[in-house]
Amino acid sequence: MATDGFLDDQAFQAFRSYIYDLTGIDYTDNKRYMLDVRIKKRALENGCADAKSYLALLRSSTNQKAEIDALIDEVSIHETSFFRHKNQVDIFAKLLHEIIEDHGVGSRPLTMWSTACSSGEEPFTLAMVAHDILKDIGWSANLKATDISAPTVASARQGRYNRRYTGGIPEPYFSRYLKPDSAAEYYNLTPEIMRMVNFDVLSLVDEAKMKTMRNMDMVFCRNVLIYFDNDVKKKVLNSLFQSLKPGGYLVLGPSDSLHGLNNDFQRTPYSAFNFYQRPAASRPAASKSTAPGFAPAVKPPLAVTTPVAPSSTLQPGQNFRVKMLVNRLNNGLRDLSGDVDTSLTKTIDSFGGISQTLETIQKAEDLPSKVRSELNAVNRQIARILVYMQVGDRAQQKSEAMRGLLQELSDRIFGTDKEAPDLGVQTTSYDSKILADSNAEDAGVGDSEEMSQDDTDALFS
Ligand SMILES: C[S@@+](CC[C@H](N)C(=O)[O-])C[C@H]1O[C@@H](n2cnc3c(N)ncnc32)[C@H](O)[C@@H]1O
């Protein structure tokens, strides 16, 4: 197919396979335009008037490493952000807690790898979350962060970001781990985070170098497989499998899948969020057939079932578990109150807008009092829906999990026959706070402040 672009058919095929061999990135026909623009840019910068002479320059015997690096940088997409795919970051934190609890005191450092780290936001996110969890218990984490693009890795190594890119970092991480740079608008990651992450240039299709990456507890390979064809995906997944220690976790991006590509990884309770696991030990042959594609989910590999202390005397090692439970509880409560705060703010904002509109209608029109009262009722119902949707559901679930944790803690300290103290997290009290305002104008209409399941069903029926 002839085009008016920089690349004719022959040049397109030549560059397509050149880049494929170099990076694994497959510029299919429907991405031809993008490749055209990118090659043209590099060619013109090198004083090459056409694609043929640029390809000759790349293949020339003189050392073209700098230009090859620039080309790789140009043809790869580096989009990333701090705390990208927040669900996965939350699960990562949860898994760290589980791993720590299962291993106990005095374990070796955790080793993790961000395989397509781009400008560093992903490994630094993992480092901040890991540091926050590990700092008080004497554990450490080493993060390897690699990418095929040398210029991108060089920029990641700086650990310095314009504030345009730091907006996604939630508290307390932002205040704790970012400090203003001497140049306005810039922030630097703190030394303890910088020390945790080691950057390197590495291509996922470089089989020799991939063999040097071994014994990982967790490997992140997010938002890069999508650029590869199935052959390359299979090879990369196989290499990543080898790089994990038995029981280690592989984390893929939300658009990635193992389907039809790899049968060696097994499912985890977080497979829906693309967390997979290298089996802890060699799998019995029979287990393969029970779940086509994956081995059946098992409890995380290094789990040690520590007996619960029967009374208030803690067994050796129990102190550590209690400390971990307290830590999890603290983090969970902070998370929960953050959730409730954000949801409440959102709820109040949305309700404020709707409520104002309804009031404007009431004022602007000459309404019969019955209609006015109906509008008031609608106003209240909307407040309830918002509260129910934005506050009740999520906060309720989390507070139940917190209660479970508190009970576990209490069992360990006081024995299993005592009930844990009440956490005092009452989501309905937040509901009442809002509803009290919206009911005030119309007191006596006969609504109770709490919303029953029937009320809710009626709203959505
Ligand atoms: C879209 S970014 C993803 C960044 C990060 N993982 C995330 O999810 O936010 C894709 C990265 O993959 C890198 N990449 C592309 N091909 C690669 C390869 N063969 N080996 C290693 N990295 C590669 C690109 O340079 C780019 O920085």
The ligand as an ORCA input file, in Angstrom:
! r2SCAN-3c Opt
* xyz 0 1
  C       3.398      2.814     29.330
  S       4.930      2.703     30.178
  C       4.469      1.848     31.616
  C       5.167      2.390     32.841
  C       4.753      1.745     34.179
  N       5.026      0.337     34.184
  C       3.292      1.988     34.464
  O       2.486      1.067     34.371
  O       2.938      3.128     34.794
  C       5.745      1.459     29.188
  C       7.259      1.418     29.399
  O       7.735      0.186     28.840
  C       9.023      0.430     28.346
  N       9.365     -0.657     27.392
  C       8.931     -0.844     26.139
  N       9.497     -1.943     25.615
  C      10.283     -2.475     26.577
  C      11.132     -3.601     26.650
  N      11.282     -4.429     25.622
  N      11.795     -3.829     27.790
  C      11.654     -3.005     28.860
  N      10.888     -1.910     28.846
  C      10.203     -1.647     27.709
  C       8.911      1.793     27.701
  O      10.166      2.404     27.528
  C       8.012      2.530     28.690
  O       8.750      3.296     29.606
*
